[in-house]
Amino acid sequence: MKERVRLHKVQRGEDWITIEAYKNIQNLLLEYKNRDAVVLLDCLTNLVTNNMIIDREVDWDNITQDILRDIENEIKNEVDNLICFIKDSSLDMVVVSNEVGMGLVPPYALGRYFRDIAGRMNQLVAKESHEAYLIVSGLELKLK
């Protein structure tokens, strides 16, 4: 995995600002706010995963819908804050994500909740984006 990351960074070049974080991303971008630069968020599904798991002790098999809704709202707020920050800056942002809804339904609760929340965050980002692409087998399909 370390080699894959290294190769991705080499391939991108040094002109990209790469963010690999899951909370308060806009704070990490403050120093770049008024620059004409490209930011790469790598990746939205990691943001969702980390916000669901880190610093939480949740019994995902017995979670209440109220707690699940609160967790999703926290994640949505994180994504909304990032979108607002980008709209209010001169930065361009590329968001990498994974399409997790095209496969089998996970047989365990956490997997199903993750798939649903990640799908809704993908929809939110795609809706607010100027362009959206699906990459399959190295081929680009422009969605928007």
Residue pairs with C-beta under 8 A, 6 or more apart in sequence:
8 42
9 18
12 18
12 40
15 37
15 38
16 38
16 39
16 40
17 29
17 32
17 37
17 38
17 39
17 40
17 91
18 39
18 40
18 42
19 25
19 28
19 29
19 39
19 40
19 41
19 42
20 42
20 46
21 28
21 47
22 46
22 47
22 49
22 50
22 51
22 54
22 78
23 50
23 51
23 78
24 78
25 41
25 47
25 78
25 81
25 82
25 85
26 81
26 82
26 84
26 85
29 39
29 85
29 89
29 91
32 39
32 89
32 91
33 85
33 88
33 89
33 90
33 91
34 89
34 90
35 90
35 91
36 90
36 91
37 90
37 91
37 92
38 91
38 92
38 93
38 94
39 86
39 91
39 92
39 93
39 94
40 93
40 94
40 96
41 47
41 82
41 93
41 94
41 95
41 96
42 96
43 95
43 96
43 97
43 98
44 79
44 95
44 96
44 97
44 98
44 118
44 121
44 122
44 125
45 97
45 98
45 100
45 118
47 75
47 78
47 79
47 121
48 75
48 114
48 117
48 118
48 121
49 114
49 118
51 71
51 74
51 75
51 78
52 58
52 71
52 75
52 110
52 113
52 114
52 117
56 71
58 67
58 71
60 108
60 109
60 110
60 113
61 108
61 109
61 110
63 109
63 113
68 113
71 117
72 117
72 120
75 117
75 121
76 120
76 121
76 124
79 121
79 124
79 125
80 124
83 124
83 125
83 128
86 93
87 128
95 125
95 129
97 118
97 121
97 122
97 125
98 118
99 122
99 134
100 114
100 115
100 118
100 119
101 115
101 118
101 119
105 112
105 115
106 112
106 114
106 115
126 132
126 143
126 144
129 144
130 144
131 142
131 144
132 142
132 143
132 144
133 140
133 141
133 142
133 143
134 140
134 141
134 143
135 141
